[in-house]
Amino acid sequence: MCRWALGVGYPSKVTSAGGRYHFDDDWEFPDTQVATFDFENGETISWEGMSCNGRPTENRGRGAAIHGTQGTAVIDRSGYVVYDLENHEVVRRLRGETADALDIRGEGVLTDQHVANFLDAIRGSATPAAPIDEGHKSQLLCHLGNIAQRTGHALHCDPQTGRIVNDAEAAALWARVLDVHAKDLKDLVVAESQCVAGEGAIPIPAIFRQLVAMGYAGCVNLEYEIDARDPLPGMQRSFAYMRGALAGLGVTEG
């Protein structure tokens, strides 16, 4: 949302500050964090997370505030409100029934519209409102913010590609994959079409081939959530297929 409003792509500089302050435990991710992304033409996006403090900002659990030369627009899943420079409300477009911004299911009219657009694009009757290359740019900001937090220093990036420059420590975290979960589907757009691995449409050998090319050294966990009353036969067939796929790539168990 913020990138769209500012018309920006990849950042040129990323900083992050914060830590885990609320609980003294083994959780590695910060409960308090402020990540800042600077862009080459002078725009800035600042993201703030306070997962252990329930006080809302702008009376919202989640959302975006776009600050410009003529005022501010506050936006979330329920709509938006625009204020002038004197903090007077000039436009309000909110639905009568508000969506829970912290609902991890992502439900709400705006989400429903995105899902409908995505399915229409698969059918060939629409252009994606959120194409994958734009989604990549937004997701990359999250990764860069976390890398800046982990290294403890500012990152300088190529604004054309988003890649970290002149920083071996940070660049080492660029392609960090910790864990992979795999399952097969007969229909790529129907989550309920899970099947025995190798009998569906997921290109499992190609995925393994890419993991090998990346030098991935972690685990691939098989998700098998069907045949609850007698799952073992399907699980055995799935494991046999995955072992065969790995063997075909020259990967041995160990």
N, C-alpha and C positions, 0 to 999 in steps of 0.2 A: 504494500500500500504506500509506504513512504517513498520507495524508489519510483513508483509510478507518478506520485504527486510531484516529485522533484525532477523527474525526467533524467535520472542518473542510472549508470550501469555498475561498473566495477570501481572499488575505492582506490585511492592512492595512498591512504594512510589509515591504520587501524590501531586503536588503543583500548585497553580494558583495565578496570580496577574493581576490586571487591574481594570477596573471600567467603568462607563458610564460618559464620559467627554464632548461629543460633544453637546448634547442637555440636557436641564434641564426639564425633563418631567417625566411621571409615568412609562416609560418603565423600567422593572427590569433587563433585560439582559445587560451585558457589551457591549460597542461598541469597547473596546480595552481590549484584554485579551491575556495572555501568560500562557499556561498550560504545565507543564513538567511531564513526566511519566518516572520513573526510574524502571529498571527491575533487577532481582536478579543476573544476570551474568554480570552486568556492562553496559548494553545498555541503551540509553536514547532517548526518543522521545519528541520533543518540538513542540507544536502547537501554532501558533500566528494568531490572528484574529484582523483586523482593519476595521470594517464595515463602519466607517465614514471617512476613508481616502482612496482615490482612487489610491494612488501610487502603482504600481505593484512591486512585488518581482520577480527577474529573468525575467522581462518582461512578467509575467504571473499574471492573476487575482487569480489563485488558482493552487495548485500543491504540490509536495513534493521534497525535496532535501535530498538525502541519502549521508551522509558524512562518508567515510571509511578510512582505512589505505592507500589505493592506489589512492584515488581520490574521486570525487563527481558525482552522477547521479542526474539530474534534470528531473522530470517526471510530465506530466500532461496528459489530455485526447488526446492531439495531438501526443504524442510520448515521446521521451526522448533524452537527450544530456548528454554525459559523459565527464568529465574533469579530467586531471591528477592533481598531487599535485602542479604543477606550473601554474595551471589554463589554461592549453592548452587544447583545444577541441580535443578529440581523437575519439569519435563516435557521430554521429548524425542520429537519426531515427525519422523523423517527416513527417507527411502527408502534402501534398501540401496545403490542405484546413484545417485550424485550427478550432477547436471547441471553442465555447464561454464557458470558465470555470465557469462563473458566471450564466449561463443559468439555472434557477431553474427546467426546464423540464429535465435536464440531458441528452440532446440529444448528439449524436456523435457516431462514429463507435465503440468505446470501450464499450459504454453503450449498443448499439444495440447488440453487441456480448454477453454481459452479459445477456440481456433479452432473446436472442435466446438460450443460454445455459440453462437458467432457465426453459424455456418452454420444451426444449428437455429432461431435467431431469425429469420433471413432466410426460412426455410421456414414460419415462423409457429407452430412447436411449442415455443418457449421464450422466456423474457424475457431480454434481454441482461444478462449478469453485469457487464459494463462498458459501460453506455450512453454514447452519444457526448457527452452533456452533461457527464458525469463525466470522460471522457477529455479534454475541452476544458479543464476546470479544472486537471487535472494537467499537461497540456502547457503551459498558460499560465504555471505556475510556472517552467518552464524558460526561457521567453522573458523573463519579468520578471527572473530571475536574471542572464541575459545582458545585458539592458538596464542593470541596476544595475552590472554589471561594466564595460560599455562607457562609461557616463557617469561612473563613479567616485564616485557618491554614492547615498545611500539613496533608495528610492522609497516614496512614500506612495500607497496604493491605496484605492479604494472597496471595502469588504468585501462589498458586495452585487453588484458587477459585475466586480471585479478590475481595473478601469481605473485608470490612473495619474492622479493629481489634482495640480493646481497645479505642473506641471513640464513646461514646453514642450519643453525639450531631450529629455527621456525620451519624451514623448508623440509626438515626431516619429519615433521608431523603432518605434511601435506596429504600424503596418501595413506594415512593411518586407518586401517580397518581392524576393528577389534573382534567382531563376531559376525557370523552369517547364519541366518535361519533360512531353510529351504523347504518348500513343499511344491507339489504339482497340482495344476488345475486343468480340467478338460476345457473350460471356457475362461479366457483371460479376463473377462469383465464380470464374471460371476464368482464371488468369493465362496459360495456354497458348493462349487463344482470340484472340490478337492478330490483327488484320486491317488491311486498308488503311483509312486515316483516312477517316471518313465512312460506312463500311459497317458499323459496329458500333453499340454501345449507349451509348458515352460521349457526353454532350451537349456536343460541342466548341463549337458556336456560343454556347451559354449560358456556357461557361467563358470564352471570348473576351470576351463581353459584360460579364462581371463584372470581368475584368482592365481593360477600358477604363474602366468605372465607377470603379475604384480608382485610375486614373491610372498604371497600371503602365507603366514605361519600360524594362523589361529585355527579355530574349530568351525566346522559346518554342522549345524544342528538340524536334524530332520524333524519337521513338524508333521505329525500325523494325527489328525483330529476327527477321523471318521471311524465307522465300525466300532463304536464304543463298547458293544457287548462282546466282541471278539476281534480285537485289533491286531493280534499277533500275526495271522497269515499275511495281512496287507503290509504290516511293518517289515516282515521278513522279506517279502518281494521288493519292497522299497529299498531296504538296505542292500539286497543283492544287486539291484540295478545300479545303485550309487557306487558300490564297490567296483562293478564292471566298468562304469563310466570313468572312474579314477584310474583303473588299470589300463584302460585304453589310452590314457594320457601319460602313462608311464609313472604314475604316482602309486607308491606302495604304502601299505598301512604300517604304522610304527608308533 
